Amino acid sequence: MKPWQRLTDIKGEQNILDEMYKKYKGTILGISDPEDPTFKPKYGYYNGTDTDQQFHYLKDQTGDRMSLSVDTNYEVFIPDPPRGMYNTINGAVLFYRKPFRQHKRGLGDGTAMIERLHGTIAPAIQRNWFESYIFDVLYDQQIRGRTIEKCFEMADEFGSAAVNREFAISLHTQKESGYQLYYENRLLGDITKDEILLGNGLFYQEIIDRQHTWCPNHKVRIM
């Protein structure tokens, strides 16, 4: 079964073409090669078909066109990043799905939300940053993890950094120096190179249970 038929759940070439445009126009699809395990997935906004309807077109992160024939052997899929924190060119963001929308099946700003970590600090300017950072999210999900030392460096450079899908750190917003720790976009307290100082004990157990994966030598205490 060609990917276009699988994505639309219908038969008939013209019906498939019409349904692809209806369901996926303006949403992001992924491309992989099932016969080449070294092929890294690529992503692009679905734009429709050519006038002869022999090719489907997508637009990649730089705006360049990608074309796939109606008989392509590539796998075309709907990307589904897990909820959580991701690193972008402008620091950490929180990605999550909105409630399901019937009119679009793909990944788009109508079905997913991206919040910059600074939205927690200034919620009045919070908005959906999907178009600005979705490609960063998609490619960051392929990275297996970063050390806490590297995240401190990234926070110094970009203002904030996702440690993993649950925790992030940022430059301190109330002091001239230092860092703060977040669980997703919830501020937990301060973090130093060797200690976590929680503002309250609500997430104490979550940190204790998970710290072995990213800060095993940190002491954890409640301020």
C-alpha positions as CSV (number, residue, x, y, z in Angstrom):
1,M,0.0,0.0,0.0
2,K,1.4,3.4,-1.0
3,P,1.6,5.9,1.8
4,W,-0.9,8.3,0.3
5,Q,-3.6,5.6,0.5
6,R,-2.7,4.7,4.0
7,L,-2.8,8.3,5.1
8,T,-6.3,8.9,3.6
9,D,-7.9,5.4,4.2
10,I,-9.6,5.6,0.8
11,K,-9.1,4.1,-2.7
12,G,-9.0,5.7,-6.1
13,E,-6.1,7.9,-7.2
14,Q,-8.2,11.1,-7.7
15,N,-10.0,10.6,-4.4
16,I,-6.7,10.1,-2.6
17,L,-5.2,13.3,-4.2
18,D,-8.3,15.3,-3.1
19,E,-8.3,13.8,0.4
20,M,-4.6,14.5,0.8
21,Y,-5.1,18.2,0.0
22,K,-8.1,18.4,2.3
23,K,-6.6,16.7,5.3
24,Y,-2.9,17.6,5.1
25,K,-2.5,20.9,3.3
26,G,-0.4,23.1,5.6
27,T,0.5,20.4,8.0
28,I,3.9,18.7,8.5
29,L,4.6,15.2,7.2
30,G,7.7,13.1,7.7
31,I,9.6,11.1,5.1
32,S,11.7,8.0,5.8
33,D,13.2,5.1,3.8
34,P,12.1,1.7,5.2
35,E,14.9,0.1,3.1
36,D,17.7,2.2,4.5
37,P,18.1,2.3,8.3
38,T,20.7,5.0,8.1
39,F,18.3,7.4,6.4
40,K,17.4,10.2,8.8
41,P,13.8,11.3,8.6
42,K,13.1,14.5,6.8
43,Y,10.1,16.8,7.4
44,G,8.1,19.3,5.4
45,Y,4.8,21.1,5.1
46,Y,2.5,19.4,2.6
47,N,1.6,21.7,-0.2
48,G,-0.4,19.5,-2.6
49,T,0.2,18.1,-6.1
50,D,1.5,19.3,-9.4
51,T,-0.8,20.1,-12.3
52,D,-0.3,16.6,-13.8
53,Q,-0.9,15.1,-10.4
54,Q,2.1,12.9,-10.6
55,F,3.9,14.3,-7.6
56,H,3.1,15.4,-4.1
57,Y,5.0,18.4,-2.9
58,L,6.3,19.4,0.5
59,K,8.3,22.5,1.7
60,D,11.2,21.9,4.0
61,Q,12.6,24.0,6.9
62,T,14.5,26.3,4.5
63,G,11.5,26.7,2.1
64,D,12.9,24.4,-0.5
65,R,10.6,22.0,-2.4
66,M,10.6,18.3,-1.9
67,S,8.7,16.1,-4.4
68,L,7.5,12.6,-4.1
69,S,5.8,10.7,-6.9
70,V,2.4,9.1,-6.4
71,D,4.2,5.7,-6.7
72,T,6.9,6.6,-4.2
73,N,8.6,3.8,-2.2
74,Y,9.5,6.2,0.7
75,E,7.4,6.0,3.8
76,V,5.4,9.1,4.5
77,F,4.0,9.5,8.0
78,I,2.5,11.9,10.5
79,P,5.2,13.0,13.0
80,D,4.2,12.5,16.6
81,P,6.8,13.9,19.0
82,P,6.1,13.0,22.7
83,R,4.9,15.7,25.0
84,G,7.8,17.5,26.7
85,M,10.6,19.9,26.6
86,Y,12.8,20.4,23.5
87,N,15.8,22.6,22.6
88,T,15.6,25.2,19.9
89,I,17.8,27.9,18.5
90,N,16.2,30.2,21.1
91,G,16.2,28.0,24.2
92,A,13.8,25.5,25.7
93,V,10.2,25.0,24.6
94,L,7.3,22.8,25.7
95,F,5.6,20.8,23.0
96,Y,2.2,19.2,23.4
97,R,-0.9,18.1,21.5
98,K,-4.1,20.1,21.5
99,P,-7.4,18.2,21.8
100,F,-8.1,16.2,18.6
101,R,-9.4,18.2,15.6
102,Q,-11.3,16.4,12.9
103,H,-10.5,18.9,10.1
104,K,-6.8,18.2,10.0
105,R,-5.1,14.9,10.6
106,G,-1.5,16.0,10.3
107,L,0.8,17.9,12.6
108,G,0.0,21.6,12.5
109,D,-0.7,24.7,14.6
110,G,-4.3,23.6,14.9
111,T,-3.4,20.3,16.5
112,A,-0.3,21.1,18.5
113,M,1.1,23.8,20.7
114,I,4.7,25.0,21.3
115,E,5.3,27.3,24.3
116,R,8.5,29.1,24.9
117,L,9.8,28.7,28.5
118,H,9.8,32.4,28.9
119,G,6.0,32.3,28.6
120,T,6.0,31.0,32.2
121,I,7.7,34.2,33.3
122,A,5.6,36.5,31.1
123,P,2.3,34.7,30.4
124,A,0.7,37.8,28.9
125,I,2.8,37.4,25.8
126,Q,2.4,33.6,25.6
127,R,1.3,32.3,22.2
128,N,1.7,29.3,20.0
129,W,5.2,29.3,18.5
130,F,4.5,26.2,16.4
131,E,5.7,27.6,13.0
132,S,8.8,29.1,14.6
133,Y,10.1,26.0,16.3
134,I,8.4,22.8,15.1
135,F,11.4,21.8,12.9
136,D,13.7,22.3,15.9
137,V,11.4,20.0,18.0
138,L,11.3,17.4,15.3
139,Y,15.1,17.2,14.9
140,D,15.8,17.6,18.6
141,Q,13.8,14.5,19.3
142,Q,16.4,12.5,17.5
143,I,19.1,13.5,20.0
144,R,19.4,10.9,22.8
145,G,20.2,13.3,25.6
146,R,22.6,15.8,27.0
147,T,24.6,16.0,30.2
148,I,23.7,18.6,32.8
149,E,27.0,20.3,32.3
150,K,26.2,20.8,28.6
151,C,22.7,22.1,29.5
152,F,24.3,24.8,31.8
153,E,26.4,25.8,28.8
154,M,23.3,25.9,26.5
155,A,21.4,28.0,29.1
156,D,24.3,30.5,29.2
157,E,24.2,30.8,25.4
158,F,20.4,30.6,24.7
159,G,18.8,31.6,28.0
160,S,17.4,28.1,28.8
161,A,17.9,24.5,27.9
162,A,15.9,21.3,28.0
163,V,17.7,18.6,30.1
164,N,15.2,15.9,29.0
165,R,11.5,15.8,28.2
166,E,10.5,16.6,31.8
167,F,13.1,19.1,33.1
168,A,14.6,22.3,31.9
169,I,16.9,25.0,33.3
170,S,17.1,28.7,32.6
171,L,19.1,31.7,33.6
172,H,17.8,33.1,36.9
173,T,15.0,35.6,36.4
174,Q,15.3,37.3,39.8
175,K,19.0,37.3,40.4
176,E,22.0,38.7,38.4
177,S,23.5,35.2,38.2
178,G,22.4,31.6,38.7
179,Y,19.9,29.1,37.2
180,Q,16.4,28.0,37.8
181,L,14.9,24.5,37.4
182,Y,11.6,23.8,35.7
183,Y,9.4,20.7,35.5
184,E,8.0,21.3,32.0
185,N,7.0,25.0,32.3
186,R,6.5,24.9,36.1
187,L,9.1,26.7,38.1
188,L,10.5,24.4,40.9
189,G,13.3,26.5,42.4
190,D,17.0,27.1,41.9
191,I,19.7,24.7,40.6
192,T,23.5,25.0,41.0
193,K,26.3,22.8,39.7
194,D,25.8,20.4,42.6
195,E,22.5,21.2,44.3
196,I,18.8,21.6,43.7
197,L,16.9,24.0,46.0
198,L,13.2,23.5,45.7
199,G,10.7,26.3,46.4
200,N,8.3,23.8,47.7
201,G,8.1,20.0,48.1
202,L,5.4,19.3,45.5
203,F,7.9,17.8,43.0
204,Y,10.4,16.5,45.5
205,Q,9.7,12.9,44.9
206,E,9.6,13.3,41.1
207,I,13.1,14.7,41.2
208,I,14.4,12.0,43.6
209,D,12.9,9.3,41.4
210,R,14.4,10.6,38.1
211,Q,17.6,12.4,39.1
212,H,19.8,9.3,38.5
213,T,19.2,9.8,34.7
214,W,20.5,13.4,34.6
215,C,21.9,14.8,37.9
216,P,22.8,11.7,40.0
217,N,25.3,13.6,42.2
218,H,23.1,16.6,43.0
219,K,21.8,17.1,46.5
220,V,18.1,17.9,46.7
221,R,16.6,20.0,49.5
222,I,13.6,22.3,50.1
223,M,14.3,26.0,50.7
